[in-house]
Amino acid sequence: MTTPLSPLPALIFQPALAQDAAAFITLRGQTRQNAVSAERLAELGITALSWAGLMRSGNLSGHACHANGLLAGYCFGDIASGEIIVLALLPELENMGAGKTLLALVMDDLYRHGHRRLFLGCSSDPASRSYGFYRHLGWVPTGDTDAHGDEVLEFVFSKP
């Protein structure tokens, strides 16, 4: 369990570190919506060891946010495909700009790797926080659904 964050925590953004993979898995189970337990992630083949291996191989772009010294959020993207794989944030950091900043950092990384179009899976339920979050930032539905039943959204960069 995490320690409660102060009302205005000091946010530090940095590249994600492979040695923090177990903490990423723990945090994923603490999000408000779309929480996934360590057990469920393991069933999907996602463990601290496999996550750290992908990071060390250079296949993942990732950034983390620490608030008052505690891991409070992260975002990862797939370097080969241009997919935003996950954006996870503790509820205490919602509406503070941390999610937007993490997403922008990973999007910039993927752009630098040559991707001009990015994609992700997102809930199609307008009541879901992610539904409005991504659309507000310029992501648009493709009309496709991914293997998990999520709506596929895309972002096309307008910069050269």
Secondary structure, DSSP 8 states (H G I E B T S, - for coil): ------SS--EEEEE--GGGHHHHHHHHTTSSSS---HHHHHHTT--HHHHHHHHHHT-EEEEEEEETTEEEEEEEEETTT-BEEEEEE-GGGTTTTHHHHHHHHHHHHHHHTT-SEEEEEE---TTSHHHHHHHHTT-EEEEEE-TTS-EEEEEE----
